[in-house]
């Protein structure tokens, strides 16, 4: 299952946005209001949304100032969340989130709506960083 957010322009340079997002603690600021738990360590964070199980995301890949890949720590729900950053000028960049998960058709059908809303909310909240 592949999902993507709308591109979001942010009033931060690509370096500044990249640095903020590679510090996984900062994801707390852009999480949906329905977040019931958020705990971070150096390279990962655990979060739980109301009515959903806890999920741990681990920083898997960093391509300075352009790309950040987070992946599920559990092999039960294998997926990645990729942030693609494009520099617009010295003080603005655009970000788009991509979700790529390997789920059976029934699971994909159940998760598509909530996951689409989740990545859209993360993207919309980038201004809070």
GIKA-V982500 format. One record per residue. N is the residue number from 1. RES is the residue in one small letter. PHI is phi in degrees with one decimal (NA if undefined). PSI is psi in whole degrees, -180 to 180 (* if undefined). Layout:
n->N res->RES phi->PHI psi->PSI
n->N res->RES phi->PHI psi->PSI
//
This chain:
n->1 res->x phi->NA psi->128
n->2 res->x phi->-119.7 psi->129
n->3 res->x phi->-131.1 psi->153
n->4 res->x phi->-144.2 psi->147
n->5 res->x phi->-83.9 psi->169
n->6 res->x phi->-70.0 psi->154
n->7 res->x phi->-69.9 psi->138
n->8 res->x phi->-123.6 psi->125
n->9 res->x phi->-82.7 psi->134
n->10 res->x phi->-127.3 psi->139
n->11 res->x phi->-82.1 psi->58
n->12 res->x phi->-146.0 psi->148
n->13 res->x phi->-66.8 psi->162
n->14 res->x phi->-62.2 psi->-36
n->15 res->x phi->-64.7 psi->-45
n->16 res->x phi->-62.8 psi->-46
n->17 res->x phi->-65.1 psi->-43
n->18 res->x phi->-59.1 psi->-47
n->19 res->x phi->-61.7 psi->-40
n->20 res->x phi->-64.4 psi->-42
n->21 res->x phi->-80.1 psi->-22
n->22 res->x phi->-79.7 psi->-13
n->23 res->x phi->-90.3 psi->96
n->24 res->x phi->-60.9 psi->-20
n->25 res->x phi->-58.6 psi->-31
n->26 res->x phi->-68.6 psi->-16
n->27 res->x phi->-63.3 psi->-23
n->28 res->x phi->-57.1 psi->-36
n->29 res->x phi->-70.1 psi->-22
n->30 res->x phi->-109.4 psi->3
n->31 res->x phi->-69.7 psi->155
n->32 res->x phi->-61.5 psi->157
n->33 res->x phi->-65.5 psi->-18
n->34 res->x phi->-84.0 psi->10
n->35 res->x phi->-70.6 psi->124
n->36 res->x phi->-99.7 psi->-20
n->37 res->x phi->-148.0 psi->141
n->38 res->x phi->-152.0 psi->120
n->39 res->x phi->-137.2 psi->133
n->40 res->x phi->-125.2 psi->151
n->41 res->x phi->-125.1 psi->-159
n->42 res->x phi->-62.3 psi->-44
n->43 res->x phi->-125.2 psi->12
n->44 res->x phi->-154.2 psi->166
n->45 res->x phi->-147.1 psi->152
n->46 res->x phi->-112.4 psi->136
n->47 res->x phi->-141.4 psi->157
n->48 res->x phi->-138.3 psi->131
n->49 res->x phi->-98.6 psi->154
n->50 res->x phi->-51.7 psi->125
n->51 res->x phi->79.1 psi->6
n->52 res->x phi->-121.7 psi->156
n->53 res->x phi->-72.1 psi->163
n->54 res->x phi->-67.8 psi->144
n->55 res->x phi->-130.7 psi->134
n->56 res->x phi->-106.7 psi->127
n->57 res->x phi->-110.2 psi->135
n->58 res->x phi->-117.0 psi->137
n->59 res->x phi->-68.3 psi->113
n->60 res->x phi->-100.9 psi->-35
n->61 res->x phi->-151.8 psi->142
n->62 res->x phi->-134.6 psi->126
n->63 res->x phi->-116.9 psi->101
n->64 res->x phi->-41.8 psi->124
n->65 res->x phi->69.8 psi->4
n->66 res->x phi->-131.4 psi->-30
n->67 res->x phi->-150.8 psi->137
n->68 res->x phi->-134.2 psi->130
n->69 res->x phi->-119.3 psi->123
n->70 res->x phi->-108.4 psi->142
n->71 res->x phi->-131.2 psi->155
n->72 res->x phi->-65.6 psi->137
n->73 res->x phi->-75.9 psi->-25
n->74 res->x phi->-95.4 psi->138
n->75 res->x phi->-81.1 psi->-5
n->76 res->x phi->-66.8 psi->-37
n->77 res->x phi->-125.9 psi->81
n->78 res->x phi->-74.9 psi->120
n->79 res->x phi->-158.1 psi->163
n->80 res->x phi->-128.6 psi->152
n->81 res->x phi->-124.4 psi->116
n->82 res->x phi->-111.4 psi->132
n->83 res->x phi->-104.5 psi->120
n->84 res->x phi->-104.8 psi->121
n->85 res->x phi->-111.9 psi->128
n->86 res->x phi->-118.7 psi->128
n->87 res->x phi->-76.8 psi->130
n->88 res->x phi->-96.1 psi->-42
n->89 res->x phi->-161.7 psi->-168
n->90 res->x phi->-63.7 psi->-23
n->91 res->x phi->-125.8 psi->10
n->92 res->x phi->-140.4 psi->146
n->93 res->x phi->-143.3 psi->166
n->94 res->x phi->-117.4 psi->142
n->95 res->x phi->-128.3 psi->143
n->96 res->x phi->-138.2 psi->138
n->97 res->x phi->-103.9 psi->140
n->98 res->x phi->-125.7 psi->129
n->99 res->x phi->-109.2 psi->130
n->100 res->x phi->-132.0 psi->112
n->101 res->x phi->-127.4 psi->149
n->102 res->x phi->-109.9 psi->88
n->103 res->x phi->-120.2 psi->156
n->104 res->x phi->-69.7 psi->160
n->105 res->x phi->-56.8 psi->-38
n->106 res->x phi->-67.0 psi->-45
n->107 res->x phi->-64.0 psi->-42
n->108 res->x phi->-60.3 psi->-42
n->109 res->x phi->-62.8 psi->-41
n->110 res->x phi->-71.1 psi->-34
n->111 res->x phi->-91.7 psi->-18
n->112 res->x phi->-56.4 psi->-50
n->113 res->x phi->-62.1 psi->-56
n->114 res->x phi->-60.3 psi->-38
n->115 res->x phi->-70.2 psi->-39
n->116 res->x phi->-60.6 psi->-45
n->117 res->x phi->-64.2 psi->-40
n->118 res->x phi->-60.9 psi->-52
n->119 res->x phi->-69.6 psi->-32
n->120 res->x phi->-63.9 psi->-41
n->121 res->x phi->-65.4 psi->-44
n->122 res->x phi->-56.8 psi->-47
n->123 res->x phi->-63.3 psi->-48
n->124 res->x phi->-60.7 psi->-34
n->125 res->x phi->-83.3 psi->2
n->126 res->x phi->-57.5 psi->-28
n->127 res->x phi->-64.7 psi->-19
n->128 res->x phi->-76.7 psi->-14
n->129 res->x phi->-72.4 psi->*
//
